[in-house]
Amino acid sequence: MDDIRSSGQAFLAAREPVADERGSLVSCGPHGNAESSDGSGSDARLALVGSPNSGKTTLFNALTGLRAKTGNYPGVTVARYEGRTQVGEHNVLVEDLPGTYSLDAISPDEQIVSDVLDPDDVATETPDGLVVTLDATTLRRSLGMLAQVLSADLPVCVVLTFTDELIRRQGGVDVDAFARAVGVPVVAVVGGRRREIGALRDLLPHPGDWLTPAVVPPTDTREVTAWIESVLTASKYTLPRIDDRTRRIDAVLLHPVWGTIVFFATMFAFFQVIFTVAAPLQDYVQQFFDFLAGQVSEHVDTGWLASFLGDAMIGGVGGVLVFLPQIALLFILIALLEGVGYMARAAFLMDKIMSTAGLEGRAFVALLSSLACAIPGIMATRTLPSTRDRLATMMAAPLMTCSARLPVYILLTGLLVSSSDRVGPFGAQGVIMFALYIGGAVSAMATAWLFSKIGRGTGPLLPFYMEMPPYRLPSVRSMALSVWDACRGFVRKVGVIILLTTAALWLLLNLPVRGDADFRAAGIDPNDDSATSSYVIEHSAGAAVGKFIAPVFEPLGFDWRINIGILASLSARETFVATLGQVGAAENPDDPGNALEQMRVTEGAREGEPLFTAPVLAALMVFFLYALQCMSTIGVMRRESGTWKWPAIAFGYMFVLAWVMAFAAHTVVAAVI
């Protein structure tokens, strides 16, 4: 019997695609036509169709050489992706469609598949043929969708996947007999290995020559069931045995009590590892940027250029790149949990918790995707059939602690407690990080519950079928590519968005230009670099902006330097770190980190007191926990909702929530210490 768990609601997942230089990869939403990036023609246009977790995207990557996101839990693809493959002299375009169990669409991503296979849909180009992936270990269930596909009146080729696992679990199928029974070409492929897809590649250029069934499968439910039984009998199909190892592990991991304990223990260990393992690597990166800063100070004589290179580039951008080891380790751990099959278990385990928020189980994966970035999390709401649930999940996704918050949290946590501080046997920094992530998850759930109550209509009530994949050792290559793509995206953001923002901040923090006369008039020795830098920043255009909005943030204990960092972080949260890096590098180029610790309030009731006190740091962490400091997320929310109304509501409610909760944190911590 197929290893499928049922929990009363439905589930699908989502991630963004990644393209590289070896081919074209294009994503299109519902009713969108996909065009290759090079605009060249194709001898054949084929579409990959298959159920979630059937190896469809892995096959797509093997055929095209691209790196679309794959995973061993259902519904990784939520849009159309396409790439090209060369077969001899033939140029074949291959589309990877979202995973679906049926052609009866109940959600936007499933509607994509229905539209592509519908020749009457003039908005979508119909492919020349269909390549259908069927999981050999769940063949009985997969044949239902194949019957629908064969009724689409398009050439069809079937790819049987996981045949190695079928044999390992003492099952079997006669591939040739199966091909005769369904009446179309059938190729067995294991894991998308390129050396094993030669027979499939030979078929791709000529879909018009593929065999077609003499009799199209029936559409009546009872008749389809009879057709499936006849196909299985003719192909000598033997059901695979239940994987004993998987069953034993699931008895613990899916247990309502022990499974929950394991889940939270895993997450807690997750953040302990991030700090303990990545800290030494971070020190090496920091030493490298300290070396660069020293070289600039030693060899660049032009004052403004030395300031720009040392403060903006090394102090700002370098201050963000120093957190690359933590980012890499975060995605290594996520890729590992996905690869072994634990994420699907976590989604199933969290279904009951999701139901308390008025959402269905598949919404958990949208929120889970937001741990990497809110953008794929928001895109993942396409898998939800209910408009109300899509909106509620979309409004909650930005509250999940994304990787962009990680550099901010690490910086503030390092200022709050040292790496040697302990909470019992555990590192204090890891405990604080775990609390921040849990706080984001709980807040997202509460927000989803609120918006699900505000939204009208309940949407269709659907069963939640969760396919539990067997536990597998993840591919080292797939993990490495996943981490590489994540780190490359982080570095690219630093190299574009944060670089431009940091350069603009440097101008704001150094204009208007001050001369020796200005310094002498202020009683400052023009030869005192530290004093002159502090004076320039204190009387800069950036300081004026920060002081202008000071009344808004003064109750939180923020001064103008923190204020301008918050404004800059609207482009990307990491820019807050770059801003403080610039300020610290300007005041103490040799040790900008120590400069932040020693920073004092320059005016107001707290003048002369340390700036980064425990109440201020707590308020800052909580503010970034709730504030929607990401214009890219707002743009995607606008695209997915089709209006500026909901992005405006999201930004407004999250800012108010961030301010109120930060004020509460500041008040509580100030009263305790």
Buried (B, 14 or more C-beta within 10 A) or exposed (E): EBBEBEBBBBBBBBBBBBBEEEBBBBBBBBEBEBEBEEEEEBBBBBBBBBBBBBBBBBBBBBBBBBBBBBBBBBBBBBBBBBBBBEBEEBBBBBBBBBBBBEBEBBBBBBBBBBBBBBEEEEEBBBBBBBBBBBBBBBBBBBBBBBBBBBBBEBBBBBBBBBBEBBBBBEBBBBBEBBBBBBBBBBBBBBBBEEEBBEEBBEBBBBBEEBBEEEEEBBEEEEEBBEBBEEBBEBBEBBBBEEBEEBEEBBEEBBEEEEBBEBBEEBBBBBBBBBBBBBBEBBEEBBEBBBEBBBEBBEEBEEEEEBBBBBBBBBBBBBBBBBBBBBBBBBBBBBBBBBBBBBBBBBBBBBBBBBBEBBBBBBBBBBBBBBBBBBBBBBBBBBBBBBBBBBBBBBBBBBBBBBBBBBBBBBBBBBBBBEEEEEEEEBBBBBBBBBBBBBBBBEBBBEBBBBBBEEBEEEBEEBEBBBBBBBBEEBBEEBBEBBBBBBBEBBBEBBEEBBBEBBBBBBEBBBEEEBEEEBBEEEEBEBEEBEBBBBBBBBEBBBBEBBBEBBEEBBEBBBBBBBBBBBBBBBBBBBBBBBBBBBBBBBBBBEBBBEBBEBBEBBEEEBEEEEBBBBBBBBBBBBBBBBBBBBBBBBEBBBEBBEEEEBBEBBBEBBBEBBBEBBBEBBBEBBEEE
